[in-house]
Amino acid sequence: MATHTPIRHVYEVQNPERYKEVKHYLIVEVANGNRQLNEMINISKDRKFSKAKDVDYWLKGKDTNQKKWSKAITGLKPTSTPMVYYGDIPVKQKGKIKPTNLLLFYFYENAKKLIIDVYNDFYTQNKEELQQLIKKGL
C-alpha cells in the first residue's frame, strides 16, 4: 500500500444535549495542510430516507457566516473498529459520480470529540487497506 498522508481536522461538540439525533461540531485544529471541510459540521442519524446502503450517519457542513447547513456531503459507513466510520467526497467525472477523497471519522470521549482524516485524491473500499489506515490514524 502506498503512503497517504491525510489532512486531519479536529472538532469539538457544541451543545451536546440540545438535539437527540444530531450533533453539531466546531473545528478546533487542522494538521498536515489546509482546511478541507467546513468550520462547523453536523452529524445526524440516518433516518432511511435515502437509498444509500450501510450508512449509519450523515455529514453536513457550513461556515460560521452561513445560515443554512449544506446538503449531505457524505454518509458515514461503519468499519470493524468501534466508533470509526468512513465516507467519501465524490467528484463528477464523465457524467458519473466517482468517490475521490476518502474520509475517516474517529469519535472520542463519547462523541464529544471528532477527528476527520481527509485523504485527497485517494479512495478505497478494500477492507484490509481501510483497517491499515484506521490503525495508523488511531
BELKAKA-V168696 format. One record per backbone hydrogen bond with DSSP energy under -1.0 kcal/mol. CO is the residue of the C=O (numbers start at 1). NH is the residue of the N-H. E is the energy in kcal/mol with one decimal. If there is no record, write none. Layout:
CO/NH/E + CO/NH/E
This chain:
7/118/-2.4 + 8/31/-2.5 + 9/116/-2.8 + 10/28/-3.3 + 10/29/-1.4 + 11/114/-2.3 + 12/26/-2.4 + 15/18/-1.7 + 21/45/-2.0 + 23/43/-2.5 + 24/14/-3.1 + 25/41/-2.0 + 26/12/-2.2 + 29/10/-2.8 + 31/8/-1.9 + 39/27/-2.7 + 40/62/-2.4 + 41/25/-2.9 + 42/60/-2.2 + 43/23/-2.2 + 44/58/-2.4 + 56/46/-2.6 + 57/76/-3.1 + 58/44/-2.1 + 59/73/-3.5 + 60/42/-2.4 + 61/70/-2.4 + 62/40/-2.4 + 63/66/-2.4 + 74/59/-2.6 + 76/56/-2.8 + 76/57/-1.1 + 77/86/-2.4 + 81/84/-1.5 + 83/107/-2.6 + 84/79/-1.3 + 85/105/-2.9 + 86/77/-3.1 + 87/103/-2.5 + 89/100/-1.2 + 89/101/-1.5 + 91/98/-2.8 + 93/96/-1.9 + 96/93/-3.5 + 98/91/-2.6 + 101/89/-2.0 + 102/119/-3.1 + 103/87/-2.2 + 104/117/-2.5 + 105/85/-2.1 + 106/115/-2.6 + 108/113/-2.0 + 109/112/-1.1 + 112/13/-2.8 + 113/108/-3.0 + 114/11/-3.2 + 115/106/-3.1 + 116/9/-2.6 + 117/104/-2.2 + 118/7/-2.6 + 119/102/-1.3 + 119/122/-1.1 + 122/102/-2.3 + 126/130/-2.6 + 127/131/-2.4 + 128/132/-2.0 + 129/133/-2.1 + 130/134/-2.6 + 131/135/-2.6 + 132/136/-2.0 + 133/137/-1.7 + 134/138/-1.5
